[in-house]
Amino acid sequence: MQIELRRRIGHDRSTGMSRARYIGEFKNGNRHGRGKFTFANGNIYDGEWVDNAEHGLGKFTQTAGCT
């Protein structure tokens, strides 16, 4: 059985009107595979995703001034 991964670029619909943004791979409408999520506060997670959750290898970068 072959699973299809599509590449789609755009705003993650689950974040509503916030300024959060996801660019990467999706599977069945969920973040899945490699991708970069920029949170509304400017923090960034760039790495692996499984079923909309950060999972596996990745890098989390906080914006300056965050505690």
C-alpha positions as CSV (number, residue, x, y, z in Angstrom):
1,M,0.0,0.0,0.0
2,Q,1.4,3.4,-1.0
3,I,0.7,6.5,1.1
4,E,0.6,9.7,-0.8
5,L,2.2,12.8,0.7
6,R,1.3,16.1,-1.0
7,R,3.2,19.3,-0.7
8,R,1.0,22.2,0.1
9,I,2.1,25.7,1.0
10,G,-0.1,28.1,3.0
11,H,-1.5,29.1,6.3
12,D,-2.5,26.4,8.6
13,R,-6.3,26.5,8.8
14,S,-6.3,25.3,12.4
15,T,-4.9,28.6,13.6
16,G,-7.8,30.7,12.5
17,M,-7.2,34.4,12.1
18,S,-3.9,34.4,14.1
19,R,-0.7,35.2,12.3
20,A,0.7,31.7,12.7
21,R,1.9,30.0,9.5
22,Y,2.8,26.5,8.4
23,I,4.8,25.7,5.3
24,G,5.5,22.0,4.6
25,E,4.0,18.6,4.0
26,F,0.5,17.5,4.8
27,K,-1.2,14.1,5.0
28,N,-5.0,13.8,5.2
29,G,-5.2,17.6,5.9
30,N,-2.8,17.4,8.9
31,R,0.8,18.6,9.3
32,H,2.8,15.5,8.6
33,G,6.4,15.1,7.4
34,R,8.8,18.0,7.2
35,G,7.6,21.5,7.8
36,K,8.2,24.9,9.4
37,F,5.6,26.4,11.8
38,T,5.9,30.1,12.7
39,F,3.8,30.9,15.8
40,A,1.9,34.2,16.1
41,N,4.5,35.4,18.7
42,G,7.4,34.8,16.2
43,N,8.7,31.5,17.6
44,I,9.6,28.9,15.0
45,Y,9.6,25.1,14.9
46,D,11.3,23.7,11.9
47,G,11.3,19.9,11.8
48,E,9.3,16.7,11.6
49,W,5.6,16.4,12.2
50,V,3.2,13.5,12.8
51,D,-0.6,14.0,12.8
52,N,-0.3,17.8,13.5
53,A,2.2,17.3,16.4
54,E,5.9,18.2,16.6
55,H,7.6,14.7,16.5
56,G,11.1,13.5,15.9
57,L,14.0,15.8,14.9
58,G,13.4,19.5,14.8
59,K,14.7,22.9,15.9
60,F,12.7,25.3,18.1
61,T,13.8,29.0,17.9
62,Q,12.4,31.6,20.3
63,T,12.2,35.2,19.4
64,A,14.3,37.6,21.3
65,G,12.9,38.7,24.7
66,C,10.8,35.5,25.3
67,T,11.1,33.9,28.7
